[in-house]
Amino acid sequence: MLAVWVPELPFQLARQRESELVGRPLGFRSPEQGRTPTLWMVDRIARKAGLEPGVPVDIALHQDPGLIVLDPMPSTWMDARACLGRHLLAYSPLGRLGRFGEGFVDLRGTERLHGPVLDAAERLRIDLLKVVGWNAHGGLSQSLSASRLAAKAEDQVRIVEVGQEVPFLAPYPLGALQALEARSRERLQQFGLHRVVQVQPMTVQALGRIIPPAEAFQVLRQARGEDQDRLPPLETVQASETIRKIILPPAHKHELGLASWVWEVAWGWRLDGRFVHRLRLSWWDVDDLHHVLPFGLNGEDLWACCRDLELQFMAEATRRVLIQRLELEAWLGPTPGTPLMLAEDTARKRLALEATALRLHRRFGQQALRLGA
């Protein structure tokens, strides 16, 4: 299993688009609509200056006047994601694309085509540098989690040998495991569990007493490097997905922050190049009474759609009881009119158009043009 990571891909794209950004601290403004704009992402140069995501933009500019704040343009990242997918597809039909420069490709059984897996991984890394100018790192392991973290070590290509997954993963914080949700991580920290090595010897039953049992099973698989399943076909778009959220302690409908939660999930789907055809929101009261609300997430303004969903939810949730669980089911597909693997000339044209749009926005402000999300 080869994990490929292009560090800070959004910032590499911005610097490729405008050469004057090279060497300057960069940050992306949060796409969420709010009274006070905040930083969504910052690069390494900005982090060295003490900036971090979530800081209000005006405070960040006061702290570092040299900071350049960019508007997020998901279409650029989706084109970059498609470009990375084409490079991975040349080595194996099985793989998975992550976000912001992360991708996985299953090289098992491809030795006759590409030679030893280490040679294939190094060749892929060099191809990305020569063809698109991206500095990339790789991680090789039978385990998906181990390969992903090995790529983040920023060696050229780092190998985790068979049988060494457990000691390699042991020193990492629990937050490095993708199966562990934020609320569950906070609960584990309350029990003094902070590192992967602390949960590796636990059983599913023991860990399931602290966090949901289904989540505990997946967390332990990743912590021990046992997530070695075959990856799906690279060009397959998942037709549906369900996101669950446990409310601990149960809360009133006005305290759930539903619009922000749905926006964060739907924004992630858009960054993955998946179009949301329709949604179904379900919730359970503390007495386990189940409610369902179907909703069509259509329109250019994603935040306005999420606010409309929250208003409909407020109108439907008429019982004066606390809510203990939310579930968001989405039916997904490729972005209409855009193939998953975009043509190279289309990507170049879009990059040029978005560079022009960025300059217009800087010169004339928010009213100059509307950027689709």
C-alpha positions as CSV (number, residue, x, y, z in Angstrom):
1,M,0.0,0.0,0.0
2,L,1.5,3.3,-1.0
3,A,0.3,6.6,0.5
4,V,1.3,9.7,-1.4
5,W,1.2,13.1,0.3
6,V,1.7,16.4,-1.4
7,P,2.3,18.7,1.6
8,E,0.3,21.9,1.6
9,L,-1.1,21.3,-1.8
10,P,-3.5,24.3,-1.8
11,F,-0.6,26.6,-1.0
12,Q,1.6,25.0,-3.7
13,L,-1.2,25.6,-6.2
14,A,-1.5,29.2,-5.1
15,R,2.3,29.8,-5.5
16,Q,2.2,28.1,-8.9
17,R,-0.6,30.5,-9.9
18,E,1.1,33.7,-8.7
19,S,4.9,33.6,-8.4
20,E,4.9,36.7,-6.1
21,L,3.5,34.5,-3.3
22,V,6.7,32.5,-3.1
23,G,8.3,33.0,0.3
24,R,5.3,34.9,1.8
25,P,3.1,33.6,4.7
26,L,-0.2,32.4,3.3
27,G,-3.6,31.6,4.8
28,F,-7.0,30.7,3.5
29,R,-10.1,32.5,4.7
30,S,-12.8,30.3,6.2
31,P,-15.6,29.7,3.6
32,E,-18.1,29.6,6.4
33,Q,-20.2,32.8,6.4
34,G,-20.0,34.7,9.7
35,R,-19.7,38.2,11.2
36,T,-15.9,37.8,11.8
37,P,-13.9,36.1,9.0
38,T,-11.4,33.7,10.4
39,L,-8.4,31.7,9.0
40,W,-9.3,28.3,7.8
41,M,-5.8,27.0,6.8
42,V,-2.3,28.5,7.2
43,D,1.0,27.4,5.7
44,R,4.3,26.6,7.5
45,I,5.6,30.1,7.2
46,A,2.5,31.5,8.9
47,R,2.7,28.9,11.6
48,K,6.3,29.9,12.4
49,A,4.9,33.4,12.9
50,G,2.5,32.1,15.5
51,L,-0.6,32.0,13.4
52,E,-3.0,29.1,13.4
53,P,-6.5,28.1,12.0
54,G,-9.4,29.8,13.7
55,V,-7.7,33.1,14.3
56,P,-9.8,36.1,13.2
57,V,-8.3,37.6,10.0
58,D,-8.0,41.1,11.4
59,I,-6.0,39.9,14.4
60,A,-3.8,37.7,12.1
61,L,-3.0,40.7,9.8
62,H,-2.1,42.8,12.9
63,Q,0.1,40.0,14.2
64,D,1.8,39.5,10.8
65,P,1.3,42.3,8.3
66,G,3.0,40.3,5.6
67,L,0.3,37.6,5.7
68,I,-1.5,37.0,2.4
69,V,-5.1,35.9,2.9
70,L,-6.6,33.9,0.0
71,D,-10.2,33.0,-0.8
72,P,-10.9,29.2,-1.0
73,M,-11.6,28.0,-4.5
74,P,-12.7,24.3,-4.3
75,S,-12.7,23.9,-8.1
76,T,-8.9,24.4,-8.2
77,W,-8.4,21.7,-5.5
78,M,-10.8,19.4,-7.3
79,D,-8.8,19.7,-10.5
80,A,-5.6,19.1,-8.5
81,R,-7.2,16.1,-6.9
82,A,-8.2,14.7,-10.3
83,C,-4.7,15.3,-11.6
84,L,-3.3,13.3,-8.6
85,G,-5.8,10.6,-9.4
86,R,-4.6,10.3,-13.0
87,H,-1.0,9.7,-11.8
88,L,-2.1,7.1,-9.2
89,L,-4.3,5.4,-11.9
90,A,-1.2,4.9,-14.1
91,Y,0.2,2.5,-11.4
92,S,-2.8,0.6,-10.2
93,P,-6.6,0.7,-10.7
94,L,-7.2,0.3,-7.0
95,G,-6.8,3.3,-4.8
96,R,-8.4,6.2,-2.9
97,L,-8.1,9.9,-3.0
98,G,-8.1,12.0,0.2
99,R,-8.2,15.7,0.6
100,F,-5.5,18.4,0.1
101,G,-2.9,16.3,-1.6
102,E,-3.4,12.9,0.0
103,G,-3.9,9.7,-2.0
104,F,-3.5,6.0,-1.7
105,V,-2.8,3.3,-4.3
106,D,-2.7,-0.4,-3.9
107,L,0.6,-1.7,-5.5
108,R,0.1,-5.3,-4.4
109,G,0.4,-7.6,-7.5
110,T,1.8,-4.9,-9.8
111,E,5.5,-6.0,-9.6
112,R,5.5,-7.4,-13.2
113,L,4.3,-4.0,-14.5
114,H,6.3,-1.5,-12.4
115,G,9.0,-3.5,-10.7
116,P,9.6,-3.5,-6.9
117,V,7.1,-1.4,-5.0
118,L,9.9,1.0,-3.7
119,D,11.0,1.7,-7.3
120,A,7.4,2.3,-8.3
121,A,6.8,4.7,-5.4
122,E,10.0,6.7,-6.1
123,R,9.1,6.9,-9.8
124,L,5.6,8.2,-9.0
125,R,7.1,10.8,-6.7
126,I,9.5,12.0,-9.4
127,D,6.7,12.1,-12.0
128,L,4.7,14.4,-9.8
129,L,7.6,16.7,-9.5
130,K,8.5,16.8,-13.2
131,V,5.0,16.9,-14.7
132,V,3.1,19.2,-12.3
133,G,5.9,20.6,-10.1
134,W,4.6,19.2,-6.8
135,N,6.9,18.1,-4.0
136,A,5.5,14.9,-2.7
137,H,6.4,12.3,-0.1
138,G,5.5,8.6,0.1
139,G,4.9,5.9,2.7
140,L,4.9,2.2,2.0
141,S,3.2,-0.3,4.3
142,Q,0.7,-3.2,4.3
143,S,-1.4,-1.0,6.7
144,L,-3.3,2.0,5.3
145,S,-2.8,4.0,8.6
146,A,0.9,3.2,8.8
147,S,1.5,4.2,5.2
148,R,-0.4,7.4,5.6
149,L,1.6,8.4,8.7
150,A,4.8,7.3,7.1
151,A,4.1,9.7,4.2
152,K,3.6,12.5,6.7
153,A,7.2,11.9,8.1
154,E,8.4,13.7,4.9
155,D,11.1,11.3,3.9
156,Q,11.2,10.8,0.2
157,V,9.7,7.4,0.5
158,R,9.5,5.8,4.0
159,I,8.9,2.0,4.4
160,V,7.2,0.3,7.3
161,E,8.2,-3.3,7.1
162,V,5.8,-6.1,7.6
163,G,5.4,-6.8,11.3
164,Q,6.7,-3.4,12.3
165,E,3.3,-1.6,12.1
166,V,2.6,-1.8,15.9
167,P,5.9,-0.2,17.1
168,F,5.7,2.4,14.3
169,L,2.2,3.5,15.2
170,A,2.8,3.3,19.0
171,P,4.3,6.8,19.7
172,Y,1.6,8.7,17.7
173,P,-1.2,10.7,19.4
174,L,-4.6,9.2,19.2
175,G,-5.7,12.0,17.0
176,A,-3.6,10.5,14.2
177,L,-6.2,7.7,13.9
178,Q,-8.8,8.7,11.3
179,A,-11.5,6.4,12.8
180,L,-11.5,8.2,16.1
181,E,-13.9,11.1,16.3
182,A,-13.1,14.3,18.2
183,R,-15.7,13.7,20.9
184,S,-14.4,10.2,21.5
185,R,-10.8,11.5,21.6
186,E,-11.8,14.0,24.3
187,R,-13.5,11.2,26.3
188,L,-10.4,9.0,26.1
189,Q,-8.3,11.9,27.3
190,Q,-10.5,12.1,30.4
191,F,-9.4,8.5,31.1
192,G,-5.7,9.4,30.6
193,L,-5.4,7.8,27.2
194,H,-3.4,10.1,24.8
195,R,-1.2,7.8,22.7
196,V,-1.8,4.9,20.4
197,V,0.5,2.7,22.5
198,Q,-2.0,3.0,25.4
199,V,-4.9,1.5,23.4
200,Q,-3.1,-1.1,21.4
201,P,-3.3,-3.8,24.2
202,M,-7.0,-3.1,24.9
203,T,-9.8,-5.4,23.8
204,V,-12.8,-4.1,21.8
205,Q,-15.0,-4.8,24.8
206,A,-12.8,-2.7,27.1
207,L,-12.5,0.2,24.7
208,G,-16.2,-0.1,23.8
209,R,-17.1,0.8,27.4
210,I,-15.6,4.3,26.8
211,I,-16.5,5.0,23.2
212,P,-19.1,3.4,20.9
213,P,-18.2,-0.2,20.2
214,A,-18.3,0.1,16.4
215,E,-15.9,3.0,16.6
216,A,-13.7,1.1,19.1
217,F,-13.4,-1.8,16.6
218,Q,-12.2,0.5,13.8
219,V,-9.8,2.4,16.1
220,L,-8.1,-0.8,17.3
221,R,-7.7,-2.0,13.8
222,Q,-5.9,1.2,12.8
223,A,-3.9,1.3,16.1
224,R,-2.5,-2.2,15.4
225,G,-2.0,-1.7,11.7
226,E,-4.6,-4.3,10.8
227,D,-6.4,-2.1,8.2
228,Q,-4.9,-4.0,5.3
229,D,-8.0,-4.5,3.2
230,R,-8.0,-4.0,-0.6
231,L,-8.8,-0.5,-1.7
232,P,-11.8,0.1,-4.1
233,P,-11.4,1.0,-7.8
234,L,-9.9,4.5,-8.0
235,E,-12.5,6.0,-10.3
236,T,-15.5,4.7,-8.3
237,V,-17.5,7.5,-6.6
238,Q,-19.3,6.4,-3.4
239,A,-23.0,6.6,-4.1
240,S,-24.1,7.3,-0.6
241,E,-22.6,8.1,2.8
242,T,-24.0,8.3,6.3
243,I,-22.5,10.5,9.0
244,R,-23.5,10.0,12.6
245,K,-23.1,12.3,15.6
246,I,-23.7,11.3,19.2
247,I,-24.8,14.2,21.4
248,L,-23.2,13.8,24.9
249,P,-24.8,15.0,27.0
250,P,-28.1,15.2,25.2
251,A,-29.0,18.8,24.2
252,H,-31.9,21.0,23.2
253,K,-32.5,21.6,19.4
254,H,-31.3,25.2,19.7
255,E,-27.9,24.0,21.1
256,L,-27.0,21.5,18.4
257,G,-25.3,23.9,15.9
258,L,-26.9,21.9,13.1
259,A,-26.2,24.3,10.3
260,S,-22.5,24.4,11.0
261,W,-22.3,20.7,11.3
262,V,-24.1,20.0,8.0
263,W,-22.1,22.7,6.3
264,E,-18.8,21.2,7.4
265,V,-19.8,17.7,6.2
266,A,-21.2,19.0,2.8
267,W,-18.2,21.2,2.2
268,G,-16.0,18.2,2.7
269,W,-18.0,16.3,0.1
270,R,-17.6,19.1,-2.4
271,L,-13.9,19.2,-1.8
272,D,-13.9,15.5,-2.6
273,G,-15.5,16.2,-6.0
274,R,-18.8,14.7,-5.0
275,F,-22.1,16.4,-5.7
276,V,-24.9,16.1,-3.1
277,H,-28.1,15.1,-4.8
278,R,-30.3,14.9,-1.7
279,L,-30.0,14.6,2.0
280,R,-32.0,12.9,4.8
281,L,-31.6,14.1,8.3
282,S,-32.6,11.8,11.2
283,W,-32.6,12.4,14.9
284,W,-33.4,10.5,18.0
285,D,-34.8,12.0,21.2
286,V,-33.7,10.8,24.6
287,D,-36.6,8.4,24.7
288,D,-35.4,6.8,21.4
289,L,-38.2,8.3,19.3
290,H,-37.0,8.5,15.7
291,H,-37.7,11.5,13.3
292,V,-36.8,11.9,9.6
293,L,-36.5,15.1,7.5
294,P,-35.7,14.8,3.7
295,F,-34.0,17.8,2.2
296,G,-32.6,18.8,-1.2
297,L,-29.2,20.5,-1.0
298,N,-29.4,22.6,-4.1
299,G,-28.2,26.1,-4.8
300,E,-24.9,27.9,-5.0
301,D,-24.8,29.3,-1.5
302,L,-24.0,26.3,0.6
303,W,-24.3,28.1,3.9
304,A,-27.8,29.4,3.0
305,C,-28.9,25.9,2.2
306,C,-27.6,24.6,5.5
307,R,-29.4,27.4,7.3
308,D,-32.6,26.5,5.5
309,L,-32.2,22.9,6.7
310,E,-31.7,24.1,10.2
311,L,-34.9,26.2,10.1
312,Q,-36.9,23.3,8.7
313,F,-35.4,21.1,11.5
314,M,-36.5,23.7,14.1
315,A,-40.0,23.7,12.7
316,E,-40.2,19.8,12.7
317,A,-38.7,19.2,16.1
318,T,-41.7,20.2,18.1
319,R,-41.2,17.9,21.1
320,R,-39.8,19.6,24.3
321,V,-37.3,16.9,25.0
322,L,-33.5,16.6,24.5
323,I,-31.9,15.1,21.5
324,Q,-29.3,12.4,21.8
325,R,-28.2,11.5,18.3
326,L,-28.1,12.9,14.8
327,E,-27.7,11.1,11.5
328,L,-27.1,12.7,8.0
329,E,-27.5,10.4,5.0
330,A,-26.5,11.8,1.6
331,W,-26.9,10.5,-2.0
332,L,-23.8,11.5,-3.9
333,G,-22.4,11.5,-7.4
334,P,-19.8,13.3,-9.6
335,T,-20.2,17.0,-10.0
336,P,-22.7,17.5,-12.9
337,G,-21.0,18.3,-16.2
338,T,-17.5,17.5,-14.8
339,P,-15.8,14.1,-15.3
340,L,-13.9,12.7,-12.3
341,M,-10.6,12.7,-14.2
342,L,-10.5,16.1,-15.8
343,A,-8.5,16.8,-19.0
344,E,-5.2,18.6,-18.6
345,D,-6.1,21.5,-20.8
346,T,-9.3,22.1,-18.8
347,A,-7.3,22.2,-15.6
348,R,-5.0,24.9,-17.1
349,K,-7.9,27.0,-18.3
350,R,-9.6,26.9,-14.9
351,L,-6.4,27.8,-13.1
352,A,-5.9,30.8,-15.4
353,L,-9.6,31.9,-14.8
354,E,-9.3,31.6,-11.1
355,A,-6.1,33.6,-11.0
356,T,-7.9,36.4,-12.8
357,A,-10.9,36.1,-10.4
358,L,-8.5,36.3,-7.4
359,R,-6.9,39.6,-8.8
360,L,-10.4,41.1,-9.4
361,H,-11.5,40.2,-5.9
362,R,-8.4,41.8,-4.4
363,R,-8.9,45.0,-6.4
364,F,-12.7,45.5,-6.3
365,G,-13.7,43.6,-3.2
366,Q,-16.5,41.1,-2.5
367,Q,-19.0,42.7,-4.9
368,A,-16.8,42.1,-8.0
369,L,-17.9,38.6,-8.7
370,R,-19.6,35.5,-7.2
371,L,-17.4,32.4,-6.8
372,G,-19.2,29.1,-7.0
373,A,-18.6,26.7,-4.0
